[in-house]
Amino acid sequence: MSPTRSAVLDALGRIALPDGGDLVSRDLVRALGIEAGAVRFVIEAPDPEAAQTLAPVRAAAEAAVKALPGVTTVSAVLTAHGPAPKAPSLKLGGHPTPQAGPQPVPGVKRILAIGSGKGGVGKSTVSSNLAVALARAGRRVGLLDADIYGPSQPRMMGVTERPSAPGGKTIIPLKAHGVTMMSIGLLLKEGEAVVWRGPMLMGAIQQLLGQVAWGELDVLIVDLPPGTGDVQLSLAQRAPLTGALIVSTPQDVALLDARRAIDMFGKLKVPVLGLIENMSTYICPNCGHEAHIFGHGGVAVEAERQGIPFLGELPLDLDVRLAGDAGTPIAAGEGPIAGAYARLAERLVAGGIA
């Protein structure tokens, strides 16, 4: 009777390494195969130097496995995968190259800018959750974090890997929750600040649009920084935007700045396709009381006044913040808030916006 896989791993787990640990806990065993009493496996050292010190370990591993009942032959190969090749430099920023008007992003059908007149209204939270909701609705979705000074999408989407750039030119974006995403935050150390003047920002936006291999997308969601500055101007000048969605809380101060964002997109000849009221309602989890902490209905009134579609209300809820901090947008799950984002996504799809 042939030995079991677990029995072989137990035996290899008792083989100590010169610098501590064992073959199994250090994850050095590869390609373990068992067939009619014949056992074969590979011991993969991290580099050629380490492999030289593991020759006695290989012999001990062979002897330990051969002593197991049912083992007829053992073949253990010692290899080293060598040092990892140096990653190409992913340099973003720098003065933009000349461009004759907005240029399509290869493979991308629609580009939706998510804007706000001020910070703190939940624009990035809406961007990530809307992207996930659209992906769950069957759309091919990309998410570009264009908030160069304050990138938050890596945390909200739960992405920590560094994107690759074969040849140092085309950047391969990452994927999370069914969404293809890219952020300058993936190229920075945690807490590292970007200290750039306007031309550097413009160059970075041009690269994030044209140098990233977005693939075939139905819609690219662009999470803009707050305000009406260089990034918004660069995006409108560099790419053919399908339109913009404005996120605001219902309070008067936020609406004042939302009007400025609407006016800015008007001057840039980018259609504003709808307004979204975020943090609209708060339901006490203990007593069920409904409170309107930032007011209620102000965005709907403003949308009617401006002649812009009102796309819906999104509640203020602790679970939204917890989900974003944990890297799993609440729209990726189930429940009333995920349902609110699903309805928003359905409306955009039905209207041909996404």
QUIRA-V429633 format. One record per pair of residues at least 4 apart in sequence whose ideal C-beta (glycine too) atoms are under 6 Angstrom apart, sorted by the first residue. I is the first residue (numbers start at 0). J is the second residue. D is the distance in Angstrom with one decimal. If there is no record, write none. Layout:
[[I	J	D] [I	J	D]]
//
This chain:
[[0	69	4.9] [1	33	5.6] [1	36	5.3] [1	69	5.2] [2	6	4.6] [2	7	5.7] [2	67	4.7] [2	69	4.9] [2	70	5.6] [6	67	5.9] [7	38	6.0] [7	64	5.7] [8	23	5.6] [10	63	4.5] [10	64	5.3] [10	67	6.0] [11	22	4.7] [11	23	5.4] [11	28	5.8] [11	60	5.7] [12	21	5.2] [12	23	3.9] [14	21	5.7] [14	22	5.0] [14	59	5.3] [14	60	5.0] [15	21	5.6] [16	20	5.2] [17	52	5.5] [20	24	4.9] [20	25	4.4] [22	27	5.0] [22	28	5.5] [27	42	5.4] [27	43	5.7] [28	40	5.6] [29	41	4.2] [29	43	4.9] [30	41	4.7] [31	40	4.4] [32	39	5.0] [33	38	5.3] [36	69	5.6] [36	70	5.9] [36	71	3.6] [37	72	4.8] [38	64	5.4] [38	70	5.7] [38	73	5.1] [39	74	4.2] [40	75	5.8] [41	76	4.9] [41	78	5.9] [42	57	5.7] [42	77	5.0] [43	78	5.3] [43	80	5.9] [44	49	4.2] [44	50	3.8] [44	53	5.5] [44	79	4.4] [45	49	5.3] [46	79	5.6] [46	82	5.6] [47	79	4.6] [50	77	5.8] [50	79	4.0] [53	77	5.9] [57	75	5.2] [57	77	4.7] [60	75	5.4] [61	73	4.7] [61	75	4.8] [64	73	4.9] [65	70	5.5] [65	73	4.7] [87	164	4.7] [87	167	3.4] [88	167	5.3] [89	164	4.9] [89	186	5.4] [91	183	6.0] [91	203	4.7] [91	206	5.5] [92	195	5.9] [92	199	4.3] [92	202	5.6] [92	203	4.9] [93	202	4.3] [94	198	4.8] [94	202	5.4] [95	201	4.6] [95	202	4.5] [95	205	4.6] [101	238	5.4] [101	239	4.5] [104	208	5.5] [106	213	5.7] [106	214	5.5] [106	215	4.6] [107	213	5.6] [107	216	4.7] [107	219	4.9] [108	217	5.4] [109	218	4.5] [109	241	4.2] [110	219	4.8] [110	238	5.6] [110	240	5.1] [110	241	5.5] [111	218	5.9] [111	220	5.5] [111	241	5.8] [112	221	4.8] [112	223	5.6] [112	240	5.7] [112	243	4.3] [113	122	5.8] [113	126	4.5] [113	222	5.5] [113	244	5.3] [114	223	4.7] [114	243	5.4] [114	245	5.7] [114	260	5.0] [115	120	4.9] [115	122	4.3] [115	225	5.4] [115	246	4.9] [116	256	2.6] [116	257	4.6] [116	259	4.7] [116	260	4.2] [117	225	5.3] [117	256	4.0] [118	225	4.0] [120	246	5.5] [120	247	5.6] [120	248	5.0] [120	253	5.5] [120	277	5.8] [121	125	5.7] [121	277	4.3] [122	246	4.6] [123	151	4.9] [123	222	5.3] [124	323	5.7] [125	129	5.7] [125	246	5.0] [125	277	5.9] [126	220	5.6] [126	222	3.9] [127	155	4.5] [127	156	5.8] [127	328	4.9] [128	328	4.6] [128	330	3.9] [128	340	4.9] [130	140	5.0] [130	142	4.4] [130	178	4.7] [130	220	4.7] [131	176	4.8] [131	328	4.7] [131	330	4.3] [131	331	5.1] [132	330	4.3] [132	340	4.0] [132	341	5.3] [132	344	3.8] [133	138	4.4] [133	140	4.8] [133	344	4.6] [133	353	5.5] [134	140	4.6] [134	177	3.6] [134	178	5.2] [136	344	4.8] [136	348	5.8] [138	217	4.4] [138	218	6.0] [139	216	4.9] [139	217	4.6] [140	178	5.0] [140	218	5.8] [141	179	4.5] [141	213	5.2] [141	216	4.6] [141	219	4.2] [142	178	5.1] [142	180	4.2] [142	220	5.0] [143	181	5.7] [143	207	5.9] [143	221	4.8] [144	150	4.9] [144	152	3.8] [144	182	3.3] [144	222	5.2] [145	221	5.2] [145	223	5.4] [145	230	5.4] [146	150	5.5] [146	222	6.0] [146	224	4.2] [147	183	5.6] [147	193	5.6] [147	200	5.5] [147	203	5.9] [148	193	5.7] [150	182	4.7] [150	183	5.4] [150	184	3.2] [151	155	5.7] [152	156	5.4] [152	182	4.7] [153	158	4.9] [153	182	5.3] [153	184	4.5] [153	185	5.5] [155	323	4.6] [156	175	4.4] [156	180	5.7] [157	175	5.7] [157	326	2.4] [157	327	5.9] [158	173	5.2] [158	175	5.0] [160	173	5.8] [161	185	6.0] [162	170	5.4] [162	171	5.6] [162	172	6.0] [162	173	5.7] [162	185	5.6] [163	171	4.8] [164	170	4.9] [169	212	5.2] [170	210	5.6] [170	211	4.7] [171	212	5.6] [172	179	5.1] [172	181	4.2] [172	211	5.4] [173	180	5.9] [174	179	5.4] [176	331	5.0] [181	211	5.1] [187	191	4.3] [195	199	3.5] [195	200	5.6] [197	229	4.4] [200	229	4.8] [200	230	5.8] [201	233	4.3] [204	230	6.0] [204	233	4.4] [204	234	5.9] [205	237	5.4] [206	210	4.3] [207	211	5.9] [208	237	5.9] [208	238	5.3] [218	353	4.4] [223	231	5.9] [224	230	5.4] [227	231	5.9] [227	259	5.8] [227	263	4.1] [229	233	5.9] [233	237	5.7] [235	267	4.1] [235	269	5.4] [240	269	4.9] [242	270	4.3] [242	272	3.9] [243	264	4.9] [243	269	5.4] [243	271	5.2] [244	273	5.4] [245	257	5.5] [245	260	5.4] [245	274	5.0] [246	275	4.9] [246	277	5.4] [247	253	4.7] [247	254	5.8] [247	257	4.0] [247	298	5.3] [248	253	4.4] [248	277	5.9] [248	278	4.8] [248	293	4.3] [249	276	5.7] [249	293	5.3] [249	294	4.0] [249	295	5.5] [249	297	3.6] [249	298	5.6] [250	293	4.4] [250	294	5.1] [254	297	5.5] [254	301	5.5] [261	271	5.4] [264	269	4.3] [264	271	5.3] [271	307	5.4] [272	352	5.4] [273	308	4.4] [273	310	3.9] [274	298	5.2] [274	302	4.4] [274	307	5.6] [274	309	5.6] [275	310	5.1] [276	298	3.6] [276	312	4.7] [277	313	4.8] [278	293	5.3] [278	315	4.0] [279	312	3.8] [280	289	5.9] [280	314	4.9] [281	290	4.7] [281	292	5.3] [281	315	4.5] [282	289	5.5] [283	288	4.5] [291	295	3.8] [299	309	4.7] [302	307	4.9] [302	309	3.8] [311	343	5.3] [313	339	5.6] [316	336	5.7] [318	322	5.9] [318	329	6.0] [319	329	5.2] [322	327	5.5] [322	328	5.9] [322	329	4.1] [327	331	5.5] [329	336	5.2] [329	337	5.7] [330	337	5.2] [330	340	4.0] [332	337	5.2] [333	337	5.5] [347	352	4.3] [347	353	4.0] [348	353	5.4]]
//
